[in-house]
Amino acid sequence: MTTPNHATDGRTVGPEPRPAIIAELLDVGAVAGLLRCSRRHVYRLSDAGRLPRPIKLGQLVRWRRASLNEWLAAGCPPVRSVRGGAR
């Protein structure tokens, strides 16, 4: 954790502390690294319902670290069925 520096006039200077929630949300690159696969494969797993549902923040797609850890500990089971699949 970084400690803020104080300027001579009393202002706090230095980097803004990052909220803890940001560290708990993983982008596709971090998920790919965690699973040791490509970014495209992460999207395929997600689209097929085989990965925990991501959080969508506008155009950003993020996964909860805790959800992924639970999913991995459970042996990576499918988490939902996808409608309109192949017949």
Contacts in CASP RR format, 6 or more apart in sequence:
PFRMAT RR
TARGET T0000
AUTHOR 0000-0000-0000
METHOD contacts of the structure
MODEL  1
MTTPNHATDGRTVGPEPRPAIIAELLDVGAVAGLLRCSRRHVYRLSDAGR
LPRPIKLGQLVRWRRASLNEWLAAGCPPVRSVRGGAR
1 17 0 8 1.000
2 14 0 8 1.000
2 15 0 8 1.000
2 17 0 8 1.000
4 12 0 8 1.000
4 13 0 8 1.000
4 14 0 8 1.000
5 12 0 8 1.000
5 13 0 8 1.000
5 14 0 8 1.000
6 12 0 8 1.000
6 13 0 8 1.000
7 13 0 8 1.000
23 65 0 8 1.000
24 64 0 8 1.000
24 65 0 8 1.000
24 66 0 8 1.000
25 55 0 8 1.000
25 62 0 8 1.000
25 63 0 8 1.000
25 64 0 8 1.000
25 65 0 8 1.000
26 34 0 8 1.000
26 62 0 8 1.000
26 63 0 8 1.000
26 64 0 8 1.000
26 65 0 8 1.000
26 68 0 8 1.000
27 60 0 8 1.000
27 61 0 8 1.000
27 62 0 8 1.000
28 39 0 8 1.000
28 42 0 8 1.000
28 43 0 8 1.000
28 61 0 8 1.000
29 39 0 8 1.000
29 42 0 8 1.000
31 42 0 8 1.000
31 51 0 8 1.000
31 63 0 8 1.000
31 68 0 8 1.000
32 38 0 8 1.000
32 39 0 8 1.000
32 41 0 8 1.000
32 42 0 8 1.000
34 68 0 8 1.000
34 72 0 8 1.000
35 41 0 8 1.000
35 42 0 8 1.000
35 45 0 8 1.000
42 51 0 8 1.000
45 51 0 8 1.000
46 53 0 8 1.000
46 54 0 8 1.000
47 82 0 8 1.000
48 78 0 8 1.000
48 82 0 8 1.000
49 78 0 8 1.000
49 79 0 8 1.000
49 80 0 8 1.000
49 81 0 8 1.000
49 82 0 8 1.000
50 76 0 8 1.000
50 78 0 8 1.000
50 79 0 8 1.000
51 63 0 8 1.000
51 68 0 8 1.000
51 71 0 8 1.000
51 79 0 8 1.000
52 63 0 8 1.000
52 64 0 8 1.000
52 67 0 8 1.000
52 68 0 8 1.000
52 70 0 8 1.000
52 71 0 8 1.000
52 79 0 8 1.000
53 79 0 8 1.000
53 80 0 8 1.000
54 61 0 8 1.000
54 62 0 8 1.000
54 63 0 8 1.000
55 61 0 8 1.000
55 62 0 8 1.000
55 63 0 8 1.000
55 64 0 8 1.000
56 62 0 8 1.000
71 77 0 8 1.000
71 79 0 8 1.000
END
